């Protein structure tokens, strides 16, 4: 899980999959949108940073 945290903190995306009881498969994805490695000036769509930071 440390590599997952490192990847997310560096602006990368992570996709994981786990086999559960047959025939189930759990797929998880975590996508980071800021900072964007190729275009750091872009912010996350649909997120008001003031609200996200707990500001009025």
N, C-alpha and C positions, 0 to 999 in steps of 0.2 A: 504494500500500500504506500510505502514511502516514494516509490517511483511514480505512482499515480499523483500524489501530492506535488512532487517536483514538476511533473509535466504540466499540471494545471496551473501552478504558480508561474511557470515560464510562458504561459499563454497558449499552451497546446491543448488539444482535445483528447479525451480518453474514452475508449469503448471496451467494455468487459462482457464476457458471456460465461454462464455457468449452467451445466447440465443439472437438472433437478431430477425428480422421479420420472421415469419414462412416461410419455414422450415429451416432457416439458423441458423448455430451455428458457433461461432468464437472460435477457439482454439489457445491459445498462449503458447509458451514454451520458457523459458530462462534457458540456461544450463551454469553453470560455470565449467571451466575445470582447473583453477588454482586459489587458491591453492586447490589441490585435498585432501579431508579430509583423505582418506585412504593411499594415496601415494603422499605426498607433494613434493617429488623430481620431479614428472612429470610436464611437462609444457604443455601448450595448443598446440595441433597439428596444424601445418600449419601456425603458427604465429611467425614472426620474431620479437622478443622483441625489438630490436633496432629500427625497423620501427614503431612498435606500440608506442614506447616512443617518436617518432619524431626525433630520432637521425639519422645522415647520415650513 
